[in-house]
Amino acid sequence: MSIERARAHLQKYHLSDRIRELDVSSATVSLAAQAIGCEENRIAKSLSFMTDDGPILVVAAGDAKVDNSRYKGQFHCKAKMLAADEVDALIGHAVGGVCPFGINEGVRVFLDASLRRFETVFPACGSSNSVIELTLSELENASESSGWVDVCKAWRDE
């Protein structure tokens, strides 16, 4: 079960006891924000892409959208999101519960600058009804991030 993979991964960082399993779905940004009572922009959504070097996750704020030119400038390829039926096999979690914890070996995780506005954010934990509140430092460490990127738009005045 995907949440168990995420839980085992977060245990290495002494964070697994903070996972919240909800009675309602948190499968979308809107549903997650409603379920936990926060603004949608504080939901840390995990977007899955295929690059020339394999699949990656970009964790971004709930109100951020990928900017194709920034993405191409960062990753040197067109932004190609994984199809829903590819996500579980390539990333290790199904759509609705995708998170940067307990993912398949070789999947690199990048954190988008859109998250830096917040002290804490809420990523999923491998299921469509789980969430955890983490500081940016905790997210960076627990996601084993490959670094910060700036590939999103719509969250700032431009």
C-alpha positions in Angstrom: 0.0 0.0 0.0 1.4 3.4 -1.0 0.7 5.1 2.3 2.8 2.4 4.0 5.7 3.2 1.7 5.4 6.9 2.5 5.1 6.1 6.2 8.2 3.9 6.2 10.1 6.6 4.4 9.0 9.3 6.8 9.9 7.1 9.7 13.6 7.5 8.8 13.1 11.2 9.5 11.1 10.7 12.6 8.0 12.3 10.9 5.7 9.4 10.4 3.7 10.0 13.5 2.6 13.4 12.0 0.8 11.8 9.1 -2.9 12.5 9.2 -5.3 10.0 7.6 -8.6 11.8 6.9 -12.2 10.6 6.8 -12.6 12.4 3.4 -10.7 12.6 0.2 -7.7 14.9 -0.1 -7.0 13.8 -3.7 -7.1 17.3 -5.2 -5.7 20.6 -4.0 -9.3 21.9 -3.4 -10.4 18.7 -1.5 -7.2 18.7 0.6 -7.5 22.3 1.6 -11.2 21.8 2.5 -10.4 18.7 4.5 -7.7 20.3 6.7 -9.0 23.8 6.7 -6.2 25.7 5.0 -5.7 27.9 2.0 -5.3 26.0 -1.3 -1.9 27.6 -2.0 -0.5 25.8 1.1 -1.2 22.4 -0.3 2.1 21.0 -1.7 1.1 19.3 -4.9 3.5 16.8 -6.5 3.5 17.0 -10.3 5.0 14.1 -12.2 7.0 14.6 -15.4 9.1 12.6 -17.8 12.5 14.1 -18.7 15.3 12.9 -20.9 16.9 11.5 -17.6 13.7 9.8 -16.4 10.7 10.6 -14.3 10.8 13.5 -11.8 8.5 15.2 -9.3 8.1 18.9 -9.0 6.5 19.8 -5.7 4.8 23.2 -6.0 2.2 25.3 -4.2 -1.4 24.6 -4.8 -2.0 27.8 -6.7 1.1 27.4 -9.0 1.0 26.3 -12.6 4.0 25.1 -14.6 5.5 27.7 -16.9 6.6 25.9 -20.0 9.4 28.2 -20.9 10.8 28.2 -17.3 10.5 24.4 -17.2 12.4 24.0 -20.5 15.1 26.4 -19.3 15.6 24.3 -16.1 15.2 20.8 -17.4 16.2 21.3 -21.1 13.1 19.5 -22.4 9.5 20.2 -22.9 7.2 19.8 -19.9 5.6 16.4 -20.4 3.4 15.3 -17.6 3.0 11.6 -17.0 -0.3 10.1 -18.0 -2.5 9.1 -15.1 -2.0 5.4 -15.9 1.8 5.8 -15.9 2.2 7.6 -12.5 1.8 4.6 -10.1 4.3 2.5 -12.1 6.9 5.2 -12.7 6.6 7.2 -9.4 5.4 4.7 -6.9 2.1 6.3 -5.9 -1.2 6.6 -7.6 -2.8 9.9 -8.8 -4.5 11.5 -5.8 -1.8 10.4 -3.3 1.4 11.3 -5.2 4.0 12.6 -2.8 7.8 12.8 -2.6 8.0 10.1 0.1 8.6 6.4 -0.5 8.9 6.9 -4.3 10.6 4.6 -6.8 14.4 4.6 -6.9 15.8 7.0 -9.4 12.9 9.5 -9.3 14.3 12.9 -8.6 12.4 15.4 -6.5 12.6 19.2 -7.1 10.9 21.8 -4.9 9.5 24.9 -6.6 10.1 28.4 -5.4 6.3 28.9 -5.1 6.5 27.0 -1.8 8.9 29.5 -0.2 6.1 31.9 0.8 5.0 29.6 3.6 6.5 28.4 6.9 4.7 25.1 6.6 3.0 23.2 3.7 0.8 20.2 3.4 1.9 17.4 1.0 0.1 14.1 0.6 1.4 10.9 2.0 0.8 8.2 -0.6 -3.0 7.9 -0.4 -6.0 9.9 -1.5 -6.9 10.8 2.1 -3.6 11.5 3.8 -1.6 14.6 4.5 1.3 15.8 6.6 2.2 19.4 7.7 5.9 20.1 7.2 8.2 23.0 7.4 10.1 23.7 4.2 13.3 22.4 5.8 11.6 19.2 6.8 10.1 18.9 3.3 13.5 19.5 1.7 15.1 16.8 3.9 12.4 14.2 3.9 11.8 14.5 0.1 15.6 14.0 -0.4 15.2 16.9 -2.8 17.6 17.4 -5.7 17.2 21.1 -5.2 15.0 24.2 -5.6 13.7 25.3 -9.0 11.6 28.1 -10.3 9.4 26.6 -13.0 5.9 27.8 -12.0 3.7 30.8 -12.6 0.4 32.1 -11.5 1.3 32.4 -7.9 3.1 35.7 -8.0 2.6 39.1 -9.6 4.3 39.0 -13.0 
